[in-house]
Each structure stands twice: as C-alpha cells, then as structure tokens.
Amino acid sequence: MATSSSNQPRFGHAGGINPRAGQPPLQQPYTNPTFAPSTKNAQTREAERLDAQRRAREQAAAASSSAASALESLSEEQREEIQEAFNLFDLDKDGYIDYHELKVAMKALGFDEPKQEILGILQTSGVQAPGQPQVGGSKQKQPVGKFASPPRWLLSFQAFQAVMAQKIVGRDPQDEINRAFDLFDGDGKGNITLQDLERVAKELGEGLQHEELQAMIDEFDMNGDGAISREEFINICLG
C-alpha cells in the first residue's frame, strides 16, 4: 500500500515540527549603546567651574581688604601688643607659630578660642611646615602598620597680625571693658581695691605713688565702700 505524502512529517516554520522545540530561544548578542557626548552638560560644568573660581577670588579679595582695613584702624599700642604676643610665643624665633603657640598668643590678647577655631585659622591663613605631605596632593604609600601623621600648620607674623586685627576691631567694647576689669580684679572678688591698683601698677612698671592710686579710688568710688565695683568701672571707661 502506497504511503500518502500527506502523512509525512513536514519540517519548516509553518505547521511543521520546530527543530528547536523544548530549547530556550536564541538570545540576540548584547551591544553597548553609544551616546553622543552632551555639549550642554560639558558647557554647564565649565560654567560652574569658572563661577566657583570667580567667587573664590572675590572672597579672597574681600578678606584681604577687610584685614587691611582692620589693620589700619588699630592704634599703635594695639599693634605693639600683637607684635609682643607673637614674639613672646615664637619660641624658636623662626617667624612662625604653631597650634599651641597660636593658642596661648591669642589668649594673651584676650581671645580664648576653642580648638576648632584655632585649627580653622591655621588651615585658612597658615602654611604647612616643611617636609610635611601636602594636603590634596598625591598620596604617598605608608608602611604597613603605620599611619600618616596629620600635617603641622604654621602661621607667619603677617597672617597673625591680620587675623588679630580683625578680631580686635570686631570685638564688643563691653567685652574689652570686662577684660580690663578682670585684669585688675585678679582674685575675682567683684571689685578693684587699692591693693589691686598697686599690684597692676607694679606689674606694668608704672611708678605711681600710694597717694595717687588712693586718689583714683576716691574719685570713682561712688558708694564710698573703698573699692571700685564693675558698674563703676564701666562708667569710668564709657565716660
């Protein structure tokens, strides 16, 4: 009996047997999409960079102008105080002071600043000590088990003078008066006695006689208790 051709299996895509039946479909090879460079993004970044540089220059110029203006407004006595404080605590006389020397020099001028304030001054106005790894520069490989020490910052006299000029000019006059009162009232009893005046006069090398100092007490002692209170001292200073 002849076999009908219609009973033979057909191989093909239409109505026949799929030779890949039961197998996962073929995946198209992955191609990495390419994007045309964005001219707009590049221009924006460049504009932002130039704007940041401009603002940095303006801030630096404003700070320099402010420091110069503050320095000009200082009295000769204030300039001498700044110079004396720097010279006193520049222990190695190299024209620079480090963190610890800056802290005590500022305190001698009446500014007892916290650690972060001192560090901020050094990092903003100071320079790194010679031989220190530069901040922001290339990283140097450290030996295994050792850590890089933090950079040591130094402040020159010119920078110290500029910083202190701004602080002195910006100080509240009331703070100045209170600081002067505390200088006389060394033991914190709340008033200035004849003994306090004699002690300070001796420390400053002033050759004032006992009678002259007593006359000062008598002139400004409004309540007649033989001493000058803080309120009376403020009235003296403010005239």
ABEGO torsion letter per residue (X at the ends): XBBBAAABBBBEABGBBBAABGBBBBBBBBBBBBBBBBAAAAAAAAAAAAAAAAAAAAAAAAAAAAAAAAAAABBAAAAAAAAAAAAAABAAGAGBBBAAAAAAAAAAAGBBBBAAAAAAAAAAABBBBBGBBBBGBBBBBBBBGBBBBBBBBBBBAAAAAAAAAAAAAABBAAAAAAAAAAAABAAGAGBBBAAAAAAAAAAAGBBBBAAAAAAAAAAABAAGAGBBBAAAAAAAAAX
